[in-house]
């Protein structure tokens, strides 16, 4: 069984946390304005933390020192369902990255231990382009990015 990861914007931690009580997560929310990016297996802690390091030129340990890194805003079933906040810094880095930058960072990102050999850099680049569009949209609306995780 895989890990389901749905990335979505919300106005606050409280608004994002409300998704935990929706059967099926943010995809099942009836709000037609809610953008949801389904990224099975691309979890928001280690993988997005490593992405943040690559985008910002930091080592992973520096990324994890941020109090919002892997910050759980809601959880159910002993951690089988979570809503996790992304850092403002990774959101900003995604929102301001060019397509060329995203395609370049996809190569080293594809080589991190957790996804090495599982994902082609060109496929990851397309995912990054979509994630960056979500970050730009959320930023324009003064919202933050979150990830609903279901194991």
C-alpha positions in Angstrom: 0.0 0.0 0.0 1.3 3.5 -0.8 1.1 6.8 1.0 -1.5 9.3 -0.4 -0.3 12.9 -0.4 -2.6 15.6 -1.5 -1.2 19.2 -1.5 -3.6 22.0 -1.1 -3.7 25.7 0.0 -5.6 27.0 3.1 -5.9 30.4 4.8 -4.7 29.1 8.2 -3.6 26.1 10.1 -7.1 25.8 11.5 -8.7 25.8 8.0 -6.2 23.2 6.8 -6.8 21.1 9.9 -10.6 20.9 9.1 -9.7 18.7 6.1 -8.8 15.9 8.4 -12.5 15.3 9.2 -13.5 15.1 5.5 -13.7 11.5 4.3 -11.3 11.3 1.4 -9.3 14.4 2.4 -9.1 17.6 0.4 -10.1 15.9 -2.9 -13.5 15.3 -1.4 -14.1 18.9 -0.2 -17.0 20.4 -2.1 -15.4 23.8 -2.5 -14.8 24.2 -6.3 -12.1 26.9 -5.6 -9.9 24.4 -3.7 -6.9 23.4 -5.8 -5.6 20.0 -4.9 -2.5 18.3 -6.3 -2.4 14.6 -5.8 1.2 13.3 -5.4 1.1 9.7 -4.3 4.3 8.8 -2.4 5.8 12.3 -2.4 5.5 13.0 1.3 5.9 16.5 2.8 8.6 15.9 5.4 11.7 14.3 4.1 11.1 14.6 0.3 9.8 18.2 0.4 12.5 19.1 3.0 15.1 17.8 0.6 13.5 19.7 -2.2 13.6 22.9 -0.1 17.3 22.4 0.5 18.0 22.0 -3.2 15.9 25.0 -4.1 17.4 27.2 -1.4 21.0 25.9 -1.5 20.8 24.6 2.1 21.6 21.2 3.6 18.8 19.1 4.9 19.7 19.6 8.5 19.3 23.4 8.1 15.8 22.9 6.6 14.7 20.7 9.5 15.6 23.4 12.1 12.6 25.5 10.9 9.8 25.1 13.5 7.3 24.8 10.6 9.2 21.9 9.0 7.0 18.8 9.2 4.6 20.7 11.5 1.5 18.5 12.0 -1.7 20.7 12.2 -4.1 17.7 12.5 -4.0 14.0 12.9 -6.2 10.9 13.2 -5.8 7.1 13.6 -2.4 7.2 15.4 -0.8 9.0 12.5 -2.4 7.2 9.6 -4.0 10.5 8.5 -2.2 13.8 9.0 -2.4 17.4 7.7 1.2 18.7 7.6 2.2 22.4 6.9 4.8 23.1 4.4 7.3 25.8 5.4 6.8 29.4 4.1 10.3 29.2 2.7 9.7 26.2 0.4 6.4 27.8 -0.7 8.3 31.0 -1.6 11.1 29.1 -3.3 8.6 27.2 -5.4 6.5 30.3 -6.2 9.6 32.2 -7.4 11.4 29.5 -9.3 11.4 29.5 -13.1 10.5 26.4 -15.1 14.2 26.1 -16.0 15.2 26.2 -12.3 12.6 23.5 -11.5 13.8 21.3 -14.3 17.4 21.7 -13.1 16.6 20.9 -9.5 14.6 17.8 -10.6 17.8 16.0 -11.5 19.5 16.1 -8.0 16.1 15.6 -6.4 15.5 12.4 -8.4 18.8 11.1 -6.8 17.8 11.4 -3.1 17.8 8.1 -1.4 14.0 8.0 -0.8 13.2 8.3 -4.5 16.4 7.3 -6.3 15.5 4.9 -9.2 11.8 5.3 -8.7 11.2 8.6 -10.6 12.6 10.0 -13.8 13.9 13.5 -13.5 11.6 14.7 -16.4 8.6 13.3 -14.6 9.7 15.0 -11.3 10.2 18.3 -13.2 6.5 18.1 -14.4 5.4 17.5 -10.8 7.6 20.5 -9.6 6.0 22.7 -12.3 2.5 21.8 -11.0 3.6 22.3 -7.3 5.1 25.6 -8.2 1.8 26.7 -9.8 0.0 25.7 -6.7 2.5 27.7 -4.6 2.1 30.8 -6.8 -1.7 30.6 -6.6 -1.7 30.1 -2.8 0.8 33.0 -2.4 -1.4 35.3 -4.5 -4.3 34.5 -2.3 -2.2 34.9 0.9 -2.6 31.2 1.8 -0.2 28.6 2.9 0.5 25.2 1.5 -0.4 22.0 3.4 -0.4 18.3 2.7 -3.0 15.8 3.7 -1.3 12.4 4.2 -3.1 9.1 4.4 -1.3 5.8 4.9 
